[in-house]
Amino acid sequence: MSSNKKKHHIVIIGGGPGGYEAALAGIQLGAQVTLIERNGVGGSAVLTDVVPSKALIATAEAASAVREATELGIRFKSGGKSVTPEIDIDFGAINQRLLHIAREQSRELSANLTSQGVRIIQGSGRLDGNHHVIATHANGEEERIEAKTIIVAVGAHPRTLPSATPDGERILTWLDLYDLTELPEHMIVVGSGVTGAEFASAFSGLGCQVTLVSSRETVLPSEDRDAATLIESVFKKNGMQVLSKARAESAVNTGKGVEVHLADGRVIQGSHVLIAVGAIPNTTGLGLEEAGVELTESGHIAVNRVARTSRANVYAVGDCTDFLPLASVSAMQGRTAVFHTMGDVAAPTQLRNVAANVFTAPEIASVGWSQAAIEAGEVLGSIHKIMLEANPRAKMSNIEDGFIKVFASTSGTVIGGVVVGPKASELIYPIALAVENRLTVDQVAKTFAVYPSLSGSITEAARALHIPNV
């Protein structure tokens, strides 16, 4: 009898990290899964956002490492004589590599879903009520699909300024960067949030003159204040011009360059300008409101901690929701949504336990409660900070900028932390493990760290937060 039972059909609109993970989870739990994706499995995260941007950042790190090698006693020779290395950046070749990596990863993800039994429709989708989706195939053919559960994972696109319309030549969004064949001579970056700071750091590392226009008092205003202050100082030390409390009103392509007009009357001239002022959810025209799905004023889909919308059988994940816009969070939401709709164990996502990273040079990683929350009295806790310049491994590697902070509750439980340094995205993991599993500082301190290692400063900070039992 069970073999004749109609399978739970899940239709997913969007194949980014959330849609991809939801599809795999659905197959794992025995559902029938159809995934509708317009551009390629992996979505913008793989094709135009996370993968190519982080590959660009890795390339910038390599270029910086070559320039800084002489500080370690490494000399470059030409004709038997020592010479100062001159880096030649083939930006066209760099972009070809980045896009190749992105396309290959997308193909691998698509092949994996197909091998698992997921039906993939290349095209777009929209809701037709609560239990049907209209899929428009790439050839224009429409198909009405019945679904017991619908998961919306359509992502977001770059927000632009009306007076700085991107032209793909000199006025750019991050989607346009990978079409450039030559490294910009002078990149003006408008926006000092995560996206703006990351690209400003990357282009500076590649040897480009960079001006960062920040409407706030400091770059990365949402990050740990010590971390943001350190990053800004590194930016300036590396030759970047940072304009604080400066609001861009317009950008003009002059033919030979760009002019960015600021609200205070100043005009900044450069070769290109990157508009990095946030993102807009791709929720228009999906039939969400007609289906009774609640949207916020900004157009994001309102969801709870198991990714459920105001309609019981409609879930939403990723950047199109009012949740935290991170690929890792989107993936977790996708799995959680499927577990919940299929009746499996679905642990609500705890945003405070999410480890996040800013891929500047150095990187900034954080998890758990913040220092600002502790100082404001939102939670009782202690803070210990260790500068990386005191770490033996950091000295060996010529790492001068960075620190590790660990936060502990009054009972000694690890409640958060911040890492600033090379590969902070890797170093935050043991602190995230401690936060997620409510480990004490003593448990962290008693865990052996390799000597010498950067992670040794984590155990050192944990030892400093020990509460004497006397």
Order of alpha helices (4+ residues) and beta strands (2+ residues): beta-alpha-beta-alpha-alpha-beta-beta-alpha-beta-beta-beta-beta-beta-beta-beta-alpha-beta-alpha-beta-beta-beta-beta-beta-beta-beta-alpha-beta-beta-alpha-beta-alpha-beta-beta-alpha-alpha-alpha
